[in-house]
Amino acid sequence: MPKIFEYLGILVFFYSNEHEPIHVHGKYEKLENKAEFYIVDGKIVEIRIKSVKGRKPLTKNKLKDFEDFLEIYSEKIAQKLIDYFVLHKEVEFEKITTKVK
């Protein structure tokens, strides 16, 4: 389970045996959502936040933080997914402790 970011206590990660559509998980304590990335011609055209089966969703405030983070860091997240799954590189964990918006 590569952890790629921590943002205001929200752990952003993916599983090493993931499935399509490409996505990352955002977990805060026992709460969790996932963000699916839809890419057309190499560009992220949409990010959909979804619930995770068997998990309680992020609170309204934490969900907003997750959405704000995804808006700013989506390209960097996509690059880390490419590095890991396509290029088979290690991905670096980054901790961000200040609001992005």
C-alpha positions in Angstrom: 0.0 0.0 0.0 2.1 2.9 -1.2 1.4 6.0 0.8 2.0 9.1 -1.4 0.8 12.1 0.6 -0.5 13.1 4.0 -2.6 16.3 3.9 -3.9 17.8 7.1 -4.1 14.3 8.6 -5.7 12.7 5.5 -3.6 9.8 4.3 -3.6 9.6 0.5 -2.6 6.2 -0.8 -3.3 3.4 -3.3 -3.1 -0.3 -3.2 -0.4 -2.1 -5.2 -2.9 -4.3 -6.9 -5.4 -1.6 -7.9 -8.0 -1.8 -10.6 -9.4 0.7 -13.1 -10.4 3.5 -13.2 -7.2 4.7 -11.6 -7.9 6.1 -8.2 -6.4 7.0 -4.8 -7.9 6.6 -1.3 -8.2 9.3 1.2 -8.3 8.1 4.8 -8.7 10.0 8.0 -8.8 7.9 11.2 -11.4 5.2 10.3 -13.1 7.3 7.6 -12.4 6.8 4.0 -13.3 7.9 0.4 -11.7 7.3 -2.9 -11.1 9.6 -5.8 -11.4 8.2 -9.3 -9.4 10.0 -12.1 -10.8 10.1 -15.6 -8.2 10.8 -18.2 -8.7 11.6 -21.9 -5.7 12.2 -24.2 -3.3 12.3 -21.3 -5.3 15.0 -19.4 -7.3 14.6 -16.3 -10.8 15.7 -17.3 -12.7 14.7 -14.2 -12.2 13.5 -10.6 -15.1 11.7 -8.9 -15.2 11.2 -5.2 -16.8 7.9 -4.2 -17.5 6.0 -1.1 -15.5 2.9 -0.2 -17.5 -0.3 0.5 -17.5 -1.2 4.2 -16.1 2.2 5.3 -17.7 5.3 6.7 -17.1 8.4 4.5 -15.0 11.4 5.4 -16.8 14.1 7.4 -18.0 17.1 5.4 -15.0 19.2 6.4 -12.4 16.5 5.7 -14.1 15.7 2.4 -13.7 19.4 1.4 -10.0 19.3 2.4 -9.6 16.1 0.3 -11.3 17.7 -2.7 -9.2 20.9 -2.4 -6.0 18.8 -2.2 -7.0 16.8 -5.3 -7.7 19.9 -7.2 -4.2 21.3 -6.6 -2.2 18.0 -6.6 -4.0 15.8 -9.2 -1.2 16.0 -11.8 1.4 15.1 -9.2 -0.8 12.2 -7.9 -1.2 10.9 -11.5 2.6 11.1 -12.0 3.1 9.0 -8.9 0.7 6.4 -10.2 2.5 6.3 -13.5 5.8 6.1 -11.8 4.7 3.2 -9.7 2.5 1.1 -12.0 4.1 1.9 -15.4 7.7 2.7 -14.7 8.0 0.5 -11.6 9.7 3.2 -9.6 9.5 3.8 -5.9 7.2 6.8 -5.0 8.2 9.4 -2.5 5.9 10.2 0.4 5.1 13.9 1.1 3.5 15.4 4.1 1.7 18.7 3.7 0.6 20.5 6.9 -0.8 23.8 5.6 -4.0 24.3 3.7 -3.7 24.4 -0.1 -6.7 26.8 -0.4 
